[in-house]
Amino acid sequence: MTDETLVAGVGVPDTKLAREATELVRDETSEVIYHHSRRVYLFGALQGRRRDLDFDPELLYIGAMFHDLGLGRRFHDSGRRFEVDGAEAARRFLGEHGVPEDGVRRVWTAIALHTTPGIPEFMEPEVALVTAGVEYDVLGIGYGDIAPADRAAVLALHPRPDFKRRILEAFAQGVGPKPETTFGNIKADVLEHYLPGFERGDFVRAVLDSPWPE
C-alpha cells in the first residue's frame, strides 16, 4: 500500500497512523461527520496549496479527522467544550503512536481552535488549514478559491447531500447535552435555533452580576 493517494492533486496520507485514525472516526461518528472530516482535510490541503503553505499532511489529516469527534455520545457528559474533547482524544491517540510533542501540540491546537475565527490563520499551517477546511465546507468561505474541477473531485468521493441541515443537527445533538459549554462561542447560535428553552449566556450580565462589590 502506498503512503498516499491523490484527490484533486492533493496527497491523502495512507500511513498506518492515518488508516487507524480513519477507522476510529468511522467507528465513532456518523456518515455525515466522517465525510465532512475528510472534506475538511482535502479542502484545507487545497487551500494550503493555493497559499503556498508548507504543512505536514499527516498532522493536517489527523486534525481534520478528529476535529468533530468531540460531538460524539461518549463525550456528552464531559462538561467540556466539544473542541477540547476532540483535541484531547487526538492527543491520546497521537501519544500512543509516539508522535513527537510538537506535532501533538499542533494537532491539539488545530482542533481546539477550529471554531474560533480570526486566530488560527496566524498560527502554524496545520492549525490554519484545519480551520480553513472547516470554514470552506461549512460556511463556503473562499468558495471561489478552489477550482470547480477540484471541488467536484472531492465531492465525488465525499458527497454532501442535505449537508447544511444535517451538520447543524449534528452540532445540536453534540452540544445540546452540555449547553453551558456554548457560552461565548458560535455553538450558542445553533442551540438557540435547535434546543427549545435554551437561553444563551450574556457576557455583559456576567460582568455586571459578578461578585465584585461595586
N, C-alpha and C positions, 0 to 999 in steps of 0.2 A: 504494500500500500504506500502511495506517495505521501510526502509530507504536506502537500496542499493540493487543492483543486481550484479551478478558476471559474469565477462567475463574473460576467461583465468585465473581464480582465483583472479582477481582484482575486488574489490568492486567499482561499479559505483554509485555515490550518486543519490538517488531518493527522496531527500528532496524537500520541496516547493521551496526553493531558486534555486536548481539545475533544477527543472522542468520549472520554469519561465525563467531561463537563456536559456535552450534548446529551449523553444518556441520562445523567442526573436530572437535567432540566426537562427532558421529555417525560421522565417518570413522575416528576413532581408538579408539573404545570399543565395547563390546558393547551389545546392546539393553538388557540389564538395567541397565548403568551409565547409559546415555542416559535411560531412563525414570525411574530413581532420581534423576538430577540435575535433571530437570525437576520432579519432585515436590518435591525439596528447595526449589527456588525457590518453588513455589506454596504449600507448607505453611509455609515461612519467611515469605512475604509475608502469609499469613493470620494467622500469629501476630503479625506486626508490626502488622497492622490491629487485632487484638484488644488489643495492648499500647499502641496509640496511639503507635507509634514513627514518626518521620519519616525514612524511608530512601530512598535512591536506587535505584529499581527496576532500572536498567541495571547498576549495580555489584553489586547483590544477585544479579542473573541471572548475570553473569559468574562471580561467586564460586561460585554453586551449580553451574554447568555445568562448571567446571574443578576442582571440589573433589576428585574421584576420578580425574582424568586421570593422575595420577602412578602409578596402578596399572598403566598400560599397558606393553606389552612394551618400548618404546623406552627406558623408564626402569629396566629390571631390573638394569642394570649400573651405575647411578649411584652406588651406595654411600650414598645419602641417603634419609631418610625420604620415603615417597611423598607426604606432605603438602607437603613442601618442593619436591619435583619439580613438583607441580601448581601451587604458588604461583609458582614461577619461570617456568613456562610461561605462566601468566596475566600475569605481569609483562612478559614479552617481547611477548605479544600486545597488551596494552594500550599499551605503549610504542610499538609500531609503528603504533598507531592514534591517537597523540597525546593520550591521556588524561592529564590533569594528575596530578602526582605524589601528591597527597593521595588521589585515587581509586585509584591503583595500590597505594598502601600499604594502604588499607582492604581491597582485594580480596586482596592477598598475605596479610595477617594473618588474614582470614576463612578462607582455605584452610588456612594453616599450623596454625591452632589448632582446626580443626573436630573433632578427636578428643581435645581437652584440656578436659574438663568443668570447670565451676566458674570459668572465667576469661572466656570470650567474652561471657557475659551482662552483664558490667560494662563492655564496650567499646562502640565505635560501633555504631549499629543494624545496619549491613551485616554486621559481624563477628558480632554476637549472633545475627542471624537466619539466617545460613548454618548455624551450629551448631544453632539451634532446628529448622530444617528437617530436618537430618540426624537429630537425636535423635527427631523425630516419626516419620520414615519408617522408621528402622532399629530404634529401641527403643520406639516408642509412647509416649514421654514427653509428657505433656499430651494424650493421645489424646482426652479429652473436651472439650478446649478448642475444637476446631473442630466446627462443626455437621455432623451426618451428611449433610445435603444438599450442603454444600460439599465434604466429603470424597468423596462419591460423584461429584461433578462432576470432581474431579481424577483419580480412578481411572478414570473413563470414557475420559479421554484418555490416561492413562498407567497402565495396569493393572499389578498386581504378582503375577503367577502364580508360586507357589512361591518367593516373593522371599526369605524368610528363609534357605533353604538356598542359593539362587543367589548372594545377596550375600556370604554367608560364604565360599563357594567363590571368588568374585571377589577378596575380600580375601586369601585364602590364596595364590592364583595371583599376585597383585600383589606381595606382600611375601615370599613363600617364597624367591625367588632372592636376597634380601638380609636374612636373618633377624636379623643383628646390629643392624639399624635398629629392631627392635622393643623393644630394652631400655628399660624404664621406661614403656612405653605399652601401650595396650589391644590392639594387634595381636599382642602376645605370647600373649594368650588364644586368638586364632584359630589361630596356628601350633601351640600346644600340643594343639589338637584335630585339626588337619589335616595337620601335617608330621611324619611318622614320624622319631623320633630327635631332635626338637627339644628343646633344653634352654634354658629361659629364663634370662636373666641375673638375678643375685641382688644387689641393692643392698648388703645387709649384707656379703656376701662381698667385693664390690668395695671397700667401705671397709676391711674388716679385712685384705684382701690387697693394699692399696695399697703403694707402695714406701717409705712413711714408716717410719723405723726405730724403731718403738715396740714 
